[in-house]
Amino acid sequence: MFDTLDDLLLRFEEIMNELSEPGVADDPAHFQALMKEQSDLLPIAEAYREYKKNNETIRDSLSMLEEESDEEMRQMLKEELSEARARTGELEQKLKVLLLPRDPNDDKNVIVEIRAGAGGEEAALFAALVYRMYVKYAESMHWHTEMMTLNESGIGGFKEVTFMIKGKGAYSKLKYESGVHRVQRVPETESGGRIHTSTCTVAIMPEAEEIDFHLDLSECRFDVFRASGNGGQCVNTTDSAVRLTHIPTGIVISCQDEKSQLKNKDKALKILRARLYERELARKHEEEAEERRSQIGTGDRSEKIRTYNFPQGRVTDHRIKLTLHRLDSVVNGDLEEIISSLIAADQAAKLSSGDKTAQA
């Protein structure tokens, strides 16, 4: 591990020296690549430098203890030594996590699909609630959201909604949210006061550029039609809505939120590319079975991942057995504790898997 860290620190210093040279920005592509590599290596370089400095403190304290005779001074040195040794253990663990292979999609924007599941109108209302939860979380992270497609139900629920969240690290945070979300509450549509259980499915897909996944447009069919529902006069009087069919898979995507046919076509292509890219990632994960088993669920839409229980005011994530008794703040976008716990559990599982591989 430390040979790798020495090499990475050396590379980081080389990059910093190159960035300080005059004229480095004359080649924008090379300059951007250097800045990206510098940003990726910075946390490792800082942690490793602190680790080395901490080890120097340990060596100095041990050396001074051998020479020091004053008991009060020796006690101070022992306390300093104990703190430094504890910090060394923390930094070693941090460095192990930083050296874990990074998901190449972590810095990408995400496309989120939420669909009402079992529960009829109540499931649609729950889907709308989950949508607002993610929008508020995105706002707290200073990310931007963009509506892509929306199919509303009669009383304010969402049968299906697709939207994009744009922001650095969006996928790294939200990739654990894919799966079945379950709600237990007395529905607004229920007059008898009985608690119902309803579900919605969430799919988190990294935005796929052409460089990530080549989409053959000859395999796509576009149909245009007149948009329906609320909107301005242009929305309802021109053939601006677009229906995109991917012939090999049968995937159909309809976009009608924009007044421009071109913009609706662009949104439909983004959704299709993300869906096909997600399929490709799922296929690769299945091939890498051992790696897949070491991960917290990050993509299985059929996996029940979380329950929102309104009568008890609690949220439970079933994958990591985490229960929080502050449902109101969670559905208002306060997801950071849940997401941080999922990331920590995933990292711990990967570290454990790596240790077992090394021992074998």
C-alpha positions as CSV (number, residue, x, y, z in Angstrom):
1,M,0.0,0.0,0.0
2,F,2.7,2.5,0.9
3,D,4.6,1.9,-2.3
4,T,1.5,2.9,-4.2
5,L,1.0,6.0,-1.9
6,D,4.6,7.1,-2.5
7,D,4.0,6.8,-6.3
8,L,0.7,8.8,-6.1
9,L,2.3,11.5,-4.0
10,L,5.2,11.8,-6.4
11,R,2.7,12.1,-9.3
12,F,0.7,14.7,-7.4
13,E,3.8,16.8,-6.9
14,E,4.7,16.4,-10.6
15,I,1.2,17.7,-11.6
16,M,1.5,20.7,-9.2
17,N,4.9,21.6,-10.8
18,E,3.5,21.3,-14.3
19,L,0.5,23.4,-13.4
20,S,2.7,26.2,-12.2
21,E,4.6,26.4,-15.4
22,P,3.8,29.3,-17.8
23,G,1.8,28.4,-20.8
24,V,0.3,25.3,-19.4
25,A,-3.2,26.6,-20.1
26,D,-2.4,27.1,-23.8
27,D,-3.5,23.5,-24.4
28,P,-7.0,23.5,-22.8
29,A,-7.5,19.7,-23.1
30,H,-4.2,18.9,-21.4
31,F,-4.8,21.6,-18.8
32,Q,-8.3,20.2,-18.0
33,A,-6.9,16.7,-17.7
34,L,-4.2,17.8,-15.3
35,M,-6.7,19.7,-13.2
36,K,-9.0,16.6,-13.0
37,E,-6.1,14.4,-12.0
38,Q,-4.9,16.9,-9.4
39,S,-8.4,17.1,-8.0
40,D,-8.7,13.3,-7.8
41,L,-5.2,12.9,-6.1
42,L,-5.6,15.9,-3.7
43,P,-7.4,14.0,-0.9
44,I,-4.9,11.1,-1.0
45,A,-1.9,13.5,-1.0
46,E,-3.2,15.5,1.9
47,A,-4.0,12.3,4.0
48,Y,-0.7,10.7,3.2
49,R,1.3,13.8,4.1
50,E,-0.5,14.0,7.4
51,Y,0.2,10.3,7.9
52,K,3.9,10.8,7.4
53,K,4.0,13.9,9.6
54,N,2.1,11.9,12.3
55,N,4.7,9.2,12.1
56,E,7.5,11.8,12.6
57,T,5.7,12.9,15.7
58,I,5.7,9.4,17.0
59,R,9.4,8.9,16.3
60,D,10.3,12.3,17.9
61,S,8.2,11.5,21.0
62,L,9.8,8.1,21.5
63,S,13.3,9.6,21.1
64,M,12.5,12.4,23.6
65,L,11.1,9.8,26.1
66,E,14.4,8.0,26.1
67,E,16.3,11.1,27.1
68,E,13.7,12.9,29.3
69,S,13.9,12.4,33.1
70,D,11.4,14.9,34.3
71,E,8.2,13.0,35.1
72,E,5.8,15.8,34.2
73,M,7.4,16.2,30.8
74,R,7.4,12.4,30.3
75,Q,3.7,12.3,31.0
76,M,3.0,15.0,28.4
77,L,5.1,13.1,25.8
78,K,3.2,9.9,26.6
79,E,-0.1,11.7,26.0
80,E,1.2,13.1,22.7
81,L,2.4,9.7,21.7
82,S,-0.9,8.1,22.5
83,E,-2.8,10.7,20.4
84,A,-0.4,10.3,17.5
85,R,-0.7,6.5,17.5
86,A,-4.5,6.7,17.5
87,R,-4.4,9.2,14.7
88,T,-2.2,6.9,12.7
89,G,-4.8,4.2,12.9
90,E,-7.5,6.6,11.7
91,L,-5.3,7.8,8.8
92,E,-4.4,4.3,7.7
93,Q,-8.1,3.4,7.5
94,K,-8.8,6.6,5.6
95,L,-6.0,5.9,3.1
96,K,-7.4,2.4,2.5
97,V,-10.7,3.9,1.6
98,L,-9.2,6.5,-0.6
99,L,-7.3,3.8,-2.5
100,L,-10.4,1.8,-3.2
101,P,-11.1,1.7,-7.0
102,R,-13.4,4.7,-7.9
103,D,-16.6,4.2,-9.7
104,P,-16.0,6.0,-13.0
105,N,-19.6,7.3,-13.0
106,D,-19.3,8.9,-9.5
107,D,-18.9,12.5,-10.8
108,K,-21.7,12.2,-13.3
109,N,-25.1,13.9,-13.3
110,V,-28.0,11.5,-12.7
111,I,-31.3,10.8,-14.4
112,V,-33.9,9.7,-11.8
113,E,-37.0,7.7,-12.7
114,I,-39.8,7.3,-10.1
115,R,-42.8,5.1,-10.9
116,A,-45.9,4.4,-8.7
117,G,-46.1,0.8,-7.7
118,A,-48.6,-1.2,-5.7
119,G,-51.3,0.9,-4.1
120,G,-53.2,2.7,-6.8
121,E,-53.8,6.5,-6.2
122,E,-51.9,6.3,-2.9
123,A,-48.9,4.9,-4.6
124,A,-49.0,7.9,-7.1
125,L,-49.2,10.3,-4.2
126,F,-46.2,8.6,-2.5
127,A,-44.2,8.8,-5.8
128,A,-44.8,12.5,-5.8
129,L,-43.6,12.8,-2.2
130,V,-40.4,10.9,-3.0
131,Y,-39.8,13.1,-6.0
132,R,-40.1,16.2,-3.8
133,M,-37.8,14.6,-1.3
134,Y,-35.0,14.2,-3.9
135,V,-35.6,17.7,-5.2
136,K,-35.2,19.2,-1.7
137,Y,-32.1,17.1,-1.1
138,A,-30.6,18.3,-4.4
139,E,-31.3,21.9,-3.3
140,S,-29.5,21.3,0.0
141,M,-26.5,20.1,-2.1
142,H,-26.7,23.1,-4.4
143,W,-27.4,20.9,-7.3
144,H,-29.8,21.8,-10.2
145,T,-32.9,19.7,-11.1
146,E,-34.5,19.6,-14.5
147,M,-37.9,18.0,-15.3
148,M,-37.8,15.6,-18.2
149,T,-41.1,13.7,-18.3
150,L,-44.1,13.7,-16.0
151,N,-47.3,11.6,-16.0
152,E,-49.7,12.9,-13.3
153,S,-52.6,11.2,-11.7
154,G,-56.0,12.8,-10.9
155,I,-55.4,14.2,-7.4
156,G,-51.8,15.4,-7.6
157,G,-49.9,12.2,-7.6
158,F,-47.3,11.0,-10.1
159,K,-47.8,7.8,-12.0
160,E,-44.3,8.3,-13.4
161,V,-41.7,11.1,-13.3
162,T,-38.3,11.4,-14.9
163,F,-35.9,14.2,-14.0
164,M,-32.2,15.1,-14.1
165,I,-30.1,16.1,-11.2
166,K,-27.0,18.1,-12.2
167,G,-24.1,18.5,-9.8
168,K,-20.6,17.2,-9.1
169,G,-20.7,13.9,-7.3
170,A,-24.5,13.4,-7.8
171,Y,-24.2,9.8,-8.8
172,S,-21.7,9.0,-6.0
173,K,-24.4,10.1,-3.5
174,L,-27.6,8.9,-5.1
175,K,-26.6,5.6,-6.7
176,Y,-27.7,3.7,-3.5
177,E,-31.3,5.0,-3.9
178,S,-32.4,2.6,-6.7
179,G,-35.0,0.0,-5.6
180,V,-38.4,-0.3,-4.1
181,H,-39.5,2.4,-1.6
182,R,-42.4,1.5,0.7
183,V,-44.8,3.7,2.6
184,Q,-47.0,2.8,5.5
185,R,-49.6,5.4,6.3
186,V,-53.3,6.3,6.4
187,P,-53.9,7.5,2.8
188,E,-55.6,10.8,2.0
189,T,-58.0,8.7,-0.1
190,E,-59.0,6.5,2.9
191,S,-61.8,7.7,5.1
192,G,-61.8,4.7,7.5
193,G,-58.4,5.5,9.1
194,R,-56.8,2.2,8.1
195,I,-53.0,2.1,7.5
196,H,-52.2,1.1,3.9
197,T,-48.9,-0.1,2.4
198,S,-48.0,1.3,-1.0
199,T,-44.8,1.3,-3.0
200,C,-42.9,3.2,-5.7
201,T,-39.8,2.2,-7.6
202,V,-36.8,4.5,-8.0
203,A,-34.1,4.1,-10.7
204,I,-30.9,6.1,-10.5
205,M,-29.0,6.2,-13.8
206,P,-25.7,8.0,-14.5
207,E,-26.1,10.5,-17.4
208,A,-24.5,8.7,-20.4
209,E,-22.6,10.8,-23.0
210,E,-21.9,9.5,-26.5
211,I,-18.3,8.7,-25.3
212,D,-19.8,6.3,-22.6
213,F,-22.4,4.6,-24.7
214,H,-22.8,4.7,-28.5
215,L,-26.4,4.9,-29.5
216,D,-27.2,3.9,-33.1
217,L,-29.9,6.3,-34.2
218,S,-30.8,4.0,-37.1
219,E,-32.3,1.7,-34.4
220,C,-34.6,4.5,-33.1
221,R,-38.0,5.6,-34.4
222,F,-39.3,9.1,-33.7
223,D,-43.0,9.9,-33.8
224,V,-44.4,13.4,-33.1
225,F,-47.8,14.2,-31.7
226,R,-49.7,17.1,-30.1
227,A,-49.0,17.5,-26.4
228,S,-51.9,17.2,-24.0
229,G,-52.5,18.5,-20.5
230,N,-51.6,21.9,-19.0
231,G,-49.3,24.2,-20.9
232,G,-49.1,27.3,-23.0
233,Q,-50.8,27.7,-26.3
234,C,-47.8,26.4,-28.3
235,V,-47.8,23.2,-26.3
236,N,-51.3,22.3,-27.1
237,T,-51.6,23.5,-30.7
238,T,-48.4,22.2,-32.3
239,D,-46.9,18.7,-32.9
240,S,-44.1,19.4,-30.3
241,A,-44.4,16.1,-28.3
242,V,-42.0,13.3,-29.2
243,R,-42.3,9.5,-28.8
244,L,-39.0,7.7,-29.1
245,T,-39.0,3.9,-29.7
246,H,-35.7,1.9,-29.4
247,I,-36.5,-0.9,-31.8
248,P,-34.0,-3.6,-30.5
249,T,-35.2,-3.3,-26.8
250,G,-38.8,-2.0,-27.3
251,I,-38.1,0.9,-24.9
252,V,-40.6,3.7,-25.5
253,I,-40.1,7.2,-24.1
254,S,-42.5,10.1,-24.6
255,C,-41.5,13.7,-23.9
256,Q,-43.9,16.6,-24.2
257,D,-42.9,19.1,-21.4
258,E,-41.0,21.5,-23.8
259,K,-42.6,23.7,-26.4
260,S,-39.8,22.8,-28.8
261,Q,-39.9,19.5,-30.6
262,L,-36.1,19.6,-30.8
263,K,-35.8,19.9,-27.0
264,N,-38.2,17.1,-26.4
265,K,-36.3,14.9,-28.8
266,D,-33.0,15.8,-27.0
267,K,-34.5,14.9,-23.6
268,A,-35.9,11.6,-24.9
269,L,-32.4,10.7,-26.3
270,K,-30.8,11.5,-22.9
271,I,-33.3,9.2,-21.1
272,L,-32.8,6.4,-23.6
273,R,-29.0,6.6,-23.5
274,A,-29.1,6.5,-19.7
275,R,-31.4,3.5,-19.7
276,L,-29.3,1.5,-22.1
277,Y,-26.1,2.5,-20.3
278,E,-27.7,1.3,-17.0
279,R,-28.5,-2.0,-18.7
280,E,-24.9,-2.3,-19.8
281,L,-23.6,-1.6,-16.3
282,A,-26.0,-4.2,-14.8
283,R,-24.7,-6.8,-17.3
284,K,-21.1,-6.0,-16.3
285,H,-22.0,-6.2,-12.6
286,E,-23.5,-9.6,-13.1
287,E,-20.3,-10.8,-14.8
288,E,-18.3,-9.4,-11.8
289,A,-20.3,-11.5,-9.3
290,E,-17.8,-11.2,-6.4
291,E,-17.6,-7.4,-6.7
292,R,-21.4,-7.3,-7.0
293,R,-21.8,-9.2,-3.7
294,S,-19.4,-6.8,-2.0
295,Q,-21.6,-3.8,-2.7
296,I,-24.6,-2.3,-1.0
297,G,-27.5,-2.5,-3.5
298,T,-26.9,0.1,-6.2
299,G,-29.2,-0.8,-9.0
300,D,-31.7,-3.6,-8.5
301,R,-35.1,-2.0,-9.0
302,S,-36.9,-5.1,-7.5
303,E,-35.0,-4.8,-4.1
304,K,-37.1,-3.4,-1.3
305,I,-34.6,-0.9,0.2
306,R,-36.5,1.4,2.5
307,T,-39.8,1.8,4.5
308,Y,-41.3,5.2,5.4
309,N,-43.7,4.5,8.4
310,F,-45.8,7.6,9.1
311,P,-47.8,6.4,12.2
312,Q,-44.4,5.7,14.0
313,G,-42.6,8.7,12.4
314,R,-39.7,6.4,11.3
315,V,-37.6,5.6,8.3
316,T,-35.8,2.2,8.0
317,D,-33.2,1.3,5.4
318,H,-33.4,-2.5,5.3
319,R,-29.9,-3.0,3.7
320,I,-28.0,-1.6,6.6
321,K,-30.6,-2.0,9.3
322,L,-30.7,1.7,10.0
323,T,-33.8,3.3,11.6
324,L,-34.2,7.0,12.1
325,H,-37.1,8.4,14.1
326,R,-37.4,11.7,12.2
327,L,-39.5,10.9,9.2
328,D,-40.6,14.6,8.6
329,S,-37.1,15.8,8.1
330,V,-36.1,12.9,5.8
331,V,-39.1,13.4,3.5
332,N,-38.2,17.1,3.4
333,G,-34.8,16.2,1.9
334,D,-32.6,15.5,5.0
335,L,-31.1,12.4,3.5
336,E,-27.4,12.9,4.3
337,E,-27.2,10.6,7.3
338,I,-28.8,7.8,5.4
339,I,-26.6,8.3,2.4
340,S,-23.4,8.7,4.4
341,S,-24.2,5.5,6.3
342,L,-24.8,3.6,3.0
343,I,-21.5,4.9,1.6
344,A,-19.6,3.9,4.8
345,A,-21.2,0.4,4.8
346,D,-20.3,-0.1,1.1
347,Q,-16.7,1.0,1.7
348,A,-16.5,-1.4,4.8
349,A,-17.8,-4.3,2.7
350,K,-15.3,-3.6,-0.1
351,L,-12.4,-3.3,2.4
352,S,-13.4,-6.6,4.0
353,S,-13.6,-8.3,0.6
354,G,-10.2,-6.9,-0.3
355,D,-8.7,-8.1,3.0
356,K,-10.1,-11.6,2.4
357,T,-8.7,-11.6,-1.1
358,A,-5.2,-10.6,0.1
359,Q,-5.2,-13.3,2.8
360,A,-6.1,-15.9,0.2
